[in-house]
Amino acid sequence: MADVPAHHAAHAAALAVAVADPVRDWIATRIRPVLILTKGGPDNSTITVVQLIYREAFQRQNLGTAAALSIIVLIVLLLINVLQPRFLLRRKD
């Protein structure tokens, strides 16, 4: 296997930082407060979907369930993104 040139490694490191920083900030502002305040609340009543996926994947080692939940979330978000402009345009007319 060929060695990676130094400038490619630097670009890869910069890309990793550019991707990791927003993810870390998102976790800090959206997930951490729920964990700190309620830890899922009584009987997991305040758990978010992302927390559920994380628990299934990394704490319970149910990767298939976590992947399926992730696909469901993806489909729901795609539907929202497709339907939202249609409803907004209808309102203006």
Secondary structure, DSSP 8 states (H G I E B T S, - for coil): -----HHHHHHHHHHHHHHHHHHHHHIIIIIHHHHHHTTT-GGGTT--HHHHHHIIIIIS--HHHHHHHHHHHHHHHHHHHHHHHHHHHHHH-
